[in-house]
Amino acid sequence: MIRDSGDLTASDYLDGAREMAAANRPFLAHLLAEEAARLTADPATAAGIRAGFPAPTTTREGTD
């Protein structure tokens, strides 16, 4: 089912962030959590969401 992103709630984004974290997709989890935090009215709750899904490092480890 395709939904209009305007209909999604902070809880929807947070669920998605958890799914992406479980799928080892930390950057997507971080982005979804940021949107959940943005939609959250309480600053303390928003800070907790952000703390739970920190930005992943941008460096990649290779097998040189």
C-alpha positions as CSV (number, residue, x, y, z in Angstrom):
1,M,0.0,0.0,0.0
2,I,1.4,3.4,-1.0
3,R,0.7,6.2,1.4
4,D,1.0,9.9,1.1
5,S,4.1,10.9,3.2
6,G,2.1,13.8,4.6
7,D,-0.1,11.2,6.4
8,L,2.9,9.6,8.3
9,T,3.3,10.2,11.9
10,A,6.4,10.4,14.1
11,S,5.6,6.9,15.2
12,D,5.5,5.7,11.6
13,Y,9.0,7.2,11.0
14,L,10.3,5.7,14.2
15,D,9.0,2.3,13.2
16,G,10.8,2.6,9.9
17,A,14.0,3.7,11.7
18,R,13.9,0.6,13.8
19,E,13.3,-1.6,10.8
20,M,16.3,0.0,9.0
21,A,18.5,-0.4,12.0
22,A,17.6,-4.1,12.2
23,A,18.4,-4.4,8.5
24,N,21.8,-2.9,9.1
25,R,20.9,0.3,7.2
26,P,22.2,2.9,9.8
27,F,22.1,5.9,7.5
28,L,18.4,5.3,6.5
29,A,17.6,4.6,10.1
30,H,19.2,7.9,11.1
31,L,17.3,9.9,8.4
32,L,13.9,8.3,9.4
33,A,14.7,9.0,13.1
34,E,15.5,12.6,12.3
35,E,12.1,13.0,10.6
36,A,10.4,11.4,13.6
37,A,12.2,13.8,15.9
38,R,11.2,16.8,13.8
39,L,7.6,15.7,14.0
40,T,7.8,15.3,17.8
41,A,6.5,18.3,19.9
42,D,8.4,17.5,23.1
43,P,12.1,18.5,22.8
44,A,13.2,15.9,25.4
45,T,11.5,13.1,23.4
46,A,13.0,14.4,20.1
47,A,16.5,14.5,21.7
48,G,16.0,10.9,22.9
49,I,15.0,9.8,19.4
50,R,18.1,11.5,17.9
51,A,20.3,9.9,20.6
52,G,18.9,6.5,19.7
53,F,19.8,6.8,16.1
54,P,23.1,8.8,15.8
55,A,24.5,9.8,12.5
56,P,26.7,7.0,11.2
57,T,30.3,7.7,10.3
58,T,30.9,8.7,6.7
59,T,34.2,6.8,6.4
60,R,34.1,3.4,4.8
61,E,36.4,0.6,5.7
62,G,37.7,-1.2,2.7
63,T,39.7,-4.4,2.2
64,D,42.8,-2.9,0.6
